[in-house]
Amino acid sequence: MIQVHMFPCLKDNYGYLVHDAEANVTAAIDTPDVPAIRRALEEKEWRLTHILNTHHHSDHAGGNLELKAQTGCQIIGPGADAERIPGIDISVGDGDEFRLGHHRVQVFDTPGHTRGHIVYLLPDDGIAFVGDTLFSLGCGRLFEGTAAQMWSSLQKLLAWPDATLLYCAHEYTQANGQFASTLEPQNPDLVARLAEVHDSRAAGRPTVPTTLAQEKATNPFLRPTSAELKISVGLPDAPPVEVFARTRELKDAF
Ligand SMILES: [Zn+2]
């Protein structure tokens, strides 16, 4: 069995520890906040053995060297961006598979937010760590990639089983929902999700993880074939990649 311990840190990041008790292996997914990660390790009485980086941004890889110095852990990250991942030991990329303890981990290149962004799927556990590629009701900003690249990245996630639990790196759901509701106000799944998100946040609860099924039903960036959304963005007859690109532009200006 794999255990996932999540904890909020910085302004709106989530830190994650992934633990295989049988193998006594613990991975931090990215290193947003060293003190928060250390507190979480102490609280769980887990020893850090790995860091799995999704991309180079400082709120994802900024704590790598300090944690590696303190624990001697091994750092796994995107080979396409190895020079920007501090302390990287093992470079991975699209199609690679490795084991974390006894658990299979599959790697997918998802360029768009950054050119080297990768995500990690644990197919036998039905969980994935998607960094800043996908958020609940949103997706990452295109800092280093094109809309076409990001759309092709998101299609890799869309091929996963619907029940896959998606652990995103930020709590952005409420703000994302305000934008989503301008595009698909008639989408009943979105209306229900927004109410649930409102209640969760009012009670101080996270809205993450989400499921792929839920995002397919509600996330405007995964819905460029929705008739209502296509009309809302002014492209009723455009192909998905163009609808996606326009949706991203509208969100940037929202
Ligand atoms: Zn980022």
Boltz pocket constraint, residues with backbone or C-beta under 6 A from the ligand:
constraints:
  - pocket:
      binder: B
      contacts: [[A, 55], [A, 57], [A, 60], [A, 113], [A, 132]]
      max_distance: 6.0
